[in-house]
Amino acid sequence: MTVGLLAGLTTAVAALAWPAAAGPADAKGTSQAAPANGPGVTNSSAPSGKVLWTPDIKAGPATFPSVQCANGNFGVASDAVKGKVWRARQAGGQERCEVVGPTLKSGSTFYLGWSSKIDIRDSNSRYVFQLKCSPSTGTANHPIELDATNGRIRLQSWTYKHVAVPLWSAPVRNGEWHSYALKIHAGRTDGTIELWFDGVKQKFANGATKYTGTTYDGTSDYLKWGSYHPSTGDATNLFTSPRMATTLAAATAGS
């Protein structure tokens, strides 16, 4: 994927932007601020598509609708390969360090693109990306998630009965950059997922390149990046500004 920065970010929200919903709940059901269309939202044009949302790294953490990290554990860092990136540090003993992106609309179809470099200091699983739903109980909780553990990254879907469906995995190591792109159609039973890893479209465990199942549930769904799952060791996730867009080319231009 090429490295680039989206220029001319605007805050205009047009018909393709999704309205804010009631405040999401975390895994323990604690109410949080609603992910509103904040300063990172854009409907600007991009090569071969339209960018629907991306955080503005020049604006700092306030560009995200919500930051769920201990003070000082999320911000902007400089990377020798990617330049200015986001840094989420989940210290040992903490439950999470995640940022919240835009709320989603059932029935919508969109692409997501970003790159990530992890550093996990124990053998326990960390969610580094979630499509999260509220409420957390009685739903899929996180219909889509990417988790990292024991030198592998794994993509899973969770049904509306909260049953995990492992779709794909690949080897990764601490300190390596990898790029991710997803095409998602949001639906409770007819949702779909497609995945590109390091620029290559992936086949899932059943040999197909598209999964159909639960990708939306509950009353409010939204996106999260960072590190989640309490553990004794530290975990850090460096990632480029995610892009939500109408095409793969527009979503991956910034990663």
Summary of the structure (lengths in Angstrom):
residues: 255
radius of gyration: 16.5
end to end distance: 6.2
largest distance: 44.4
contacts: 885
relative contact order: 0.25
helix: 5%
strand: 45%
